[in-house]
């Protein structure tokens, strides 16, 4: 599945904390953001049920 590029705006404090976490986890900033998004989706689905996607045409 191809990756989709997104632009994210963060305040300086959030950016610095995210940068520190990514360094501690030996991930790039982008990989750390992707990891957090995936974990957030898993958490949401565990509370609300699986998200069903229709096949793109």
Phi and psi in degrees as GROMACS dihedral restraints (atoms count N, CA, C in turn):
[ dihedral_restraints ]
;  ai    aj    ak    al  type     phi  dphi    fc
    3     4     5     6     1   -70.0    20    10
    4     5     6     7     1   151.3    20    10
    6     7     8     9     1   -85.0    20    10
    7     8     9    10     1   148.1    20    10
    9    10    11    12     1  -110.9    20    10
   10    11    12    13     1   129.1    20    10
   12    13    14    15     1   -81.3    20    10
   13    14    15    16     1   134.9    20    10
   15    16    17    18     1  -128.6    20    10
   16    17    18    19     1   154.3    20    10
   18    19    20    21     1  -106.1    20    10
   19    20    21    22     1   132.3    20    10
   21    22    23    24     1  -123.1    20    10
   22    23    24    25     1   133.7    20    10
   24    25    26    27     1  -106.4    20    10
   25    26    27    28     1   126.9    20    10
   27    28    29    30     1  -128.9    20    10
   28    29    30    31     1   148.5    20    10
   30    31    32    33     1   -73.0    20    10
   31    32    33    34     1   162.3    20    10
   33    34    35    36     1   -59.6    20    10
   34    35    36    37     1   -41.9    20    10
   36    37    38    39     1   -62.4    20    10
   37    38    39    40     1   -46.7    20    10
   39    40    41    42     1   -63.0    20    10
   40    41    42    43     1   -42.4    20    10
   42    43    44    45     1   -60.5    20    10
   43    44    45    46     1   -45.9    20    10
   45    46    47    48     1   -64.6    20    10
   46    47    48    49     1   -39.8    20    10
   48    49    50    51     1   -66.0    20    10
   49    50    51    52     1   -43.3    20    10
   51    52    53    54     1   -61.8    20    10
   52    53    54    55     1   -41.8    20    10
   54    55    56    57     1   -61.1    20    10
   55    56    57    58     1   -43.0    20    10
   57    58    59    60     1   -64.5    20    10
   58    59    60    61     1   -43.4    20    10
   60    61    62    63     1   -61.4    20    10
   61    62    63    64     1   -45.6    20    10
   63    64    65    66     1   -62.9    20    10
   64    65    66    67     1   -36.8    20    10
   66    67    68    69     1   -65.3    20    10
   67    68    69    70     1   -44.0    20    10
   69    70    71    72     1   -64.1    20    10
   70    71    72    73     1   -32.6    20    10
   72    73    74    75     1   -91.9    20    10
   73    74    75    76     1     2.1    20    10
   75    76    77    78     1    56.6    20    10
   76    77    78    79     1    40.6    20    10
   78    79    80    81     1  -120.2    20    10
   79    80    81    82     1   156.7    20    10
   81    82    83    84     1   -70.5    20    10
   82    83    84    85     1   162.5    20    10
   84    85    86    87     1   -57.8    20    10
   85    86    87    88     1   -43.1    20    10
   87    88    89    90     1   -63.1    20    10
   88    89    90    91     1   -45.1    20    10
   90    91    92    93     1   -64.1    20    10
   91    92    93    94     1   -36.0    20    10
   93    94    95    96     1   -67.6    20    10
   94    95    96    97     1   -41.7    20    10
   96    97    98    99     1   -61.6    20    10
   97    98    99   100     1   -43.8    20    10
   99   100   101   102     1   -62.0    20    10
  100   101   102   103     1   -42.1    20    10
  102   103   104   105     1   -60.4    20    10
  103   104   105   106     1   -46.5    20    10
  105   106   107   108     1   -62.4    20    10
  106   107   108   109     1   -40.4    20    10
  108   109   110   111     1   -63.7    20    10
  109   110   111   112     1   -46.1    20    10
  111   112   113   114     1   -61.4    20    10
  112   113   114   115     1   -42.6    20    10
  114   115   116   117     1   -64.7    20    10
  115   116   117   118     1   -38.7    20    10
  117   118   119   120     1   -63.8    20    10
  118   119   120   121     1   -40.3    20    10
  120   121   122   123     1   -65.8    20    10
  121   122   123   124     1   -43.9    20    10
  123   124   125   126     1   -60.0    20    10
  124   125   126   127     1   -42.9    20    10
  126   127   128   129     1   -63.5    20    10
  127   128   129   130     1   -44.7    20    10
  129   130   131   132     1   -60.4    20    10
  130   131   132   133     1   -46.8    20    10
  132   133   134   135     1   -66.5    20    10
  133   134   135   136     1   -32.5    20    10
  135   136   137   138     1   -68.8    20    10
  136   137   138   139     1   -27.5    20    10
  138   139   140   141     1   -89.5    20    10
  139   140   141   142     1   -32.9    20    10
  141   142   143   144     1  -115.6    20    10
  142   143   144   145     1    -2.7    20    10
  144   145   146   147     1    93.1    20    10
  145   146   147   148     1   162.6    20    10
  147   148   149   150     1   -61.9    20    10
  148   149   150   151     1   142.6    20    10
  150   151   152   153     1   -87.5    20    10
  151   152   153   154     1   122.0    20    10
  153   154   155   156     1   -95.7    20    10
  154   155   156   157     1   128.8    20    10
  156   157   158   159     1  -109.3    20    10
  157   158   159   160     1   140.1    20    10
  159   160   161   162     1   -81.7    20    10
  160   161   162   163     1   151.5    20    10
  162   163   164   165     1   -68.9    20    10
  163   164   165   166     1   128.9    20    10
  165   166   167   168     1   -67.7    20    10
  166   167   168   169     1   141.5    20    10
